């Protein structure tokens, strides 16, 4: 059943091919801007900064642009809309777990996004700045697992934010706060390794570095199985928390009209 929902997630998002390629074009443009700025920062710092030289910095930027779409580092409010409209009552009446069904569909979205939104930024990066990638298969195999966990972890985070609609109804405030915190602490703006010590400690106490910094580190060979294990532990913890919070919200749910 969940495999079917996964396939339906792929089919749903593959219907918007033009939007996907438009998003890829945007990612490429922002990749050019970010790489220019970050390479200038590294050059000003003397050629290396936080363990990154020119080549590895450019690689970090382009991998980040390639993964931002599949991992979904931006907003999602479908669950909150269903809570606000009362359609969540239909989900509760179905003989499937709502959280797992949404997760399966979201993983389908992530799988489809890998090609139209992930490949173009890497091709542009390889042509413009070059990419410093491993020459052995190990980091790519472990990296594929890391990206899959990061995509599921991103869903778990967004699921928890959407659950605030049970109490607040309006998602705009919580989602804006989540996007600001997650986009900074995950390493989308600059690598977490560039953070001052106090901010790096703060980031390590959250799941956000496991969304982007971790899969990039694994894919580039800077991290290994221990990092993937950390991602998995965050994923299990947040999914359990998401189930508990959903149960609390469903217990207080009142749908208009009865």
N, C-alpha and C positions, 0 to 999 in steps of 0.2 A: 504493500500500500504506500509506504513512504518512498519507495523507489519510483512508483508512479507519480507521486507528487514532485519528486526531484525532476523527472523527465518533463512534467508539465511546467515546472519552473523554467527549464531551458526553452521550451516552446513559447512560453509567454513572452520572455524577453527577446527571443530571436525574431519576434514579429516587429520589433522596433530597430531594424538594422541601421537605418539612417541616423537615428538618435545615437546609437552606439558608436558609429564612426564619427559623428559630430563631437561626441565626448572625447574620443581618441584624439581628434585634432586639437581640442582644447588642452588635453593633457600634454600634447607635444609642444604647444606654444608655451604653456607654463613651465615645461621642462627646460626649454631654451632659456627662459628668464631665470629660473632658479639655478640652473647650472652656471650661467654667467655670473650671477651674484655670488654663489658659493665658491666657485673657482677663484674669484677675485679675493674673497676672504682668506682662502688658503694661501694664495700668493702673498697677500699682505702679512700673513702669519709666518712667512719664511719658507713655504713649500709643503709643510705638514701641519696638521691641526687635529688633536685628539685621535691620533693614529691614522688619519686619512691624508693621503697625498692627492695630487691633482687627478690621477686616474681613478682612484677608489672613490673620491668625492663625486666625480661625474657619474660613476657607476651607481653610487647610492641614490643620486637624484633620479636617474632614469628608471631604476628598479622601483623607486617609490612612486613615480608617475605611472608605471605599468601596473602596479598592484593596488593603487588607490581605488580604482573602479571595482575590480573583483572582490576586494576585501570590504568595500563600501565604507569608506571613512567619512561619509557625509550623511545627511539626514534621511530618516525613514519614519513615516507616521501612519502606516496603514492600520496597524493594530489600534492605535489611539483613535483613529477615525471610526473604526468599527465599535469601539467602546462608547464613543460620544453619540453615535447614531443609534446604538442599541443592537446593531447587527451581531455583536459579540454573543448575543443570546443564541443565535443560530449556530455559532461555533461550539458553544457549550452543549448544544443538543446533539451534535454529531458524534458518532462512535469512534472518534479519533482524538488523540491528544492534541490540543490546539498549539502548544508550543512546538512539539515535534513536527507537526504538519507545516507550520510556518517556517521552521528551520529547514526542512527538506526542500521546500520551494525556494528558499533563499540560497541554499547551496546550488540549486539548479541555475539560479541567476548568476552566481559567482562563476560557475563553470563556463557558462556561455560567454561571460564578459572577458574571460582570459584571452580569447583570440582577437575580437575586434577592438578591445580597449587595452590589452596588454602588449600585443606584438608591435603595433605602430610606434609607441614611444621607445621601445628597445631598438628598433631599426633606425629611428632618427638619431638616437643617442650613439649608436655604433658608427653612423656616418659622420656626425658632427664632432663629437668629443672622443669617441672610442669607449670601449667597455673593458674593464679589468675583471674578467670572470675566470673561475677555476677551469682547469683543463682535465679534470678527472670527474667521473660520474657521481661520486658519493655526495657532494654538496647539493647536486640537483635533485637526487632521489629524496634526500632528507628534507631539502627545501620544498619539494612538492607537498610533503606531509605538513611542514610548517605553515605553508600558505593555506592549506585546507583547514588546519586548526585555527589559524588567524581569521579566516572567513567565518567559521562557526562562532568564534569568540566575539567577533564584531556583531554578529546577530544577537548573541546573548546580552551584550551591552545595550544594544538598541532596543531589545525586548524589554529590559528592565526600565529604560527611560520611558518607553511607551506605556508601561503599566502605571505610570504616575497619572495617566488619564482617568483611572478609576476614582481618584481623589480630586484631581485638579480640573479635569475635562479638557483644558486648553494645554496643548503640548509645547507651544512655542517657547516659553521660558525655559523649561527643563531641557529641551532639545538644543536651544542656543547655548546654554551653559555646557552641555555635554560636548558639543562640537568644538567649542573654544578649548576646553580642557583636553579632549582626546587628540585633536589635531596638533596641539603643542607637545603633549607628553608622549605621543606615539612616535615622534621623530619625523613627522611630515614637514615641519617648518625647517628644522635643522636636526642633524643626528643627535640622539640622546647622549652620545659620547662627547658632544660639545657642551653639554649643560654644565653650569657651575655645580660644585659638589652637592650643595643643599638641594638643588632642583633635581639632580640625578637620583638622590636618595628618595625624594618625594615621588618621582616617577616610578622607581622600582617597587614602591608600595602599592601601585595601581596595576591593572591589567593592560594599560594602554601601550607600553613598549612592546608587548607581545603581539600587538596588531600589525606593526610595520617594521620597527627596528629589528625585532627578532627574526622574521622571515628573510629580511635583507641580509642580516648577519649570517644566517644559515646558508643562503644561496651563494654568498661570496666567500664562504669558508672561514669566516671570522668566529663562528659559533658552531656548536654541535648538538649532540643528543640531549645534553643537560638543558639547553635553551628550549628545545622542543618539549621536554618534560615539563618545564615551567609553564609553557603555553597550555599544555594539556591539563595541568592542575588548575589553572585559572579558568579554563573552559568548564571543567566539571563543577567547580565551586559556583560559578555564575549561573550555570544551567540549573543547579539545585536551588539556588537563591531565587532564580526566575520562576521556578515552579511553585515555591512557597509563597512568593509575593502575588503570583497570579491567583492562587487559591484564596488568599486573603481578600483580594479585590473582587473575585467572583462571589464571595460570601456576602459582600456588602452591595453588590450590583443591584440597582433598581432600574428597570427598563420602562420608559414612559409608556403608559397605556396598560400597565398591569405587571 
